[in-house]
Amino acid sequence: MLNPATWLRKLGHAVTDRIWRLGFAARFLYAIFTHSGVAFRRLPLTLREIYFSGVLSLIIILVSGLFVGMVLGLQGFETLQRFGSTEALGIMVALSLTRELGPVVAGLLFASRAGTSVTAEIGLMKATEQLKAMDMMAVNPIARVVAPRFWGGVIAMPLLAAMFSAMGVLGGWLIGVVFIGVDDGAFWSQMQAGVDWHYDVLNGVIKSFVFGIAVSLIAVFEGYDSVPTAEGVSRAITRTVVTSALTILALDFILTSFMFRGTS
């Protein structure tokens, strides 16, 4: 049985390790910004990563957005019908997607698909000593490998969230108007009148941009900091998913508390 001194030693070691990793992540982010000029001067590198993180994630984003919108349409119609307000189905679906579900769910899907791929790619490059080989050839791996992948994710994430929300609105329209029979004009007019550009659409874009920065940083950092073994890379991928999900939910609460404080 462990004595109290051993428990305290283990606790202190765990806390110190977390603080050290947080400091290293901050220095890592600074290094990315410092070497970002190389990534944008060699634009094909960044464009390739935008394609990898964004275009290749379109299928899961669009299909998920469509089904989320259809579920919102079904649940929203059942709830609004109790109060005789089925014409407000459009605004309910649009606000749910642009404010919360669009950025959050798209961020979670982005972390699961693109974030894990980036972590695995960088982790395998470290395990096979490709990053060390770049150092030996006087090529900075942060400028050549990390920065393009980071900015590719940051740029792709808001676009994916916008497409997710658009497909969600389409799914809500299909269920509410085409299948259930809500008035088409009321659906769109209520949405146009009730959705505010600043408080709803723009704040949703800001959320998705912040989520993109967080997920991209976590993905490249976990891959770069992974133990150069198969087990180490697999653990880094797991940490990417878990940490990204928790970070997105925590940031969503923080951003929402600031953004919508004065709207009521």
Secondary structure as the mmCIF struct_conf table of DSSP 4:
data_model
#
loop_
_struct_conf.conf_type_id
_struct_conf.id
_struct_conf.beg_label_comp_id
_struct_conf.beg_label_asym_id
_struct_conf.beg_label_seq_id
_struct_conf.end_label_comp_id
_struct_conf.end_label_asym_id
_struct_conf.end_label_seq_id
HELX_RH_AL_P HELX_RH_AL_P1 PRO A 4 THR A 34
TURN_TY1_P TURN_TY1_P1 HIS A 35 HIS A 35
HELX_RH_AL_P HELX_RH_AL_P2 SER A 36 ARG A 41
BEND BEND1 ARG A 42 ARG A 42
HELX_RH_AL_P HELX_RH_AL_P3 LEU A 43 SER A 53
TURN_TY1_P TURN_TY1_P2 GLY A 54 GLY A 54
HELX_RH_3T_P HELX_RH_3T_P1 VAL A 55 SER A 57
HELX_RH_AL_P HELX_RH_AL_P4 LEU A 58 GLN A 81
TURN_TY1_P TURN_TY1_P3 ARG A 82 GLY A 84
HELX_RH_3T_P HELX_RH_3T_P2 THR A 86 ALA A 88
HELX_RH_AL_P HELX_RH_AL_P5 LEU A 89 LEU A 95
HELX_RH_PI_P HELX_RH_PI_P1 SER A 96 LEU A 101
HELX_RH_AL_P HELX_RH_AL_P6 GLY A 102 PHE A 110
HELX_RH_PI_P HELX_RH_PI_P2 ALA A 111 GLY A 115
HELX_RH_AL_P HELX_RH_AL_P7 THR A 116 ALA A 127
TURN_TY1_P TURN_TY1_P4 THR A 128 GLU A 129
HELX_RH_AL_P HELX_RH_AL_P8 GLN A 130 MET A 136
TURN_TY1_P TURN_TY1_P5 MET A 137 ALA A 138
HELX_RH_AL_P HELX_RH_AL_P9 PRO A 141 PRO A 141
HELX_RH_PI_P HELX_RH_PI_P3 ILE A 142 VAL A 146
HELX_RH_AL_P HELX_RH_AL_P10 ALA A 147 TRP A 173
HELX_RH_PI_P HELX_RH_PI_P4 LEU A 174 ILE A 180
HELX_RH_AL_P HELX_RH_AL_P11 ASP A 184 GLY A 194
HELX_RH_PI_P HELX_RH_PI_P5 TRP A 197 LEU A 202
HELX_RH_AL_P HELX_RH_AL_P12 ASN A 203 TYR A 224
TURN_TY1_P TURN_TY1_P6 ASP A 225 ASP A 225
BEND BEND2 SER A 226 SER A 226
BEND BEND3 PRO A 228 THR A 229
HELX_RH_AL_P HELX_RH_AL_P13 ALA A 230 MET A 259
TURN_TY1_P TURN_TY1_P7 PHE A 260 GLY A 262
#
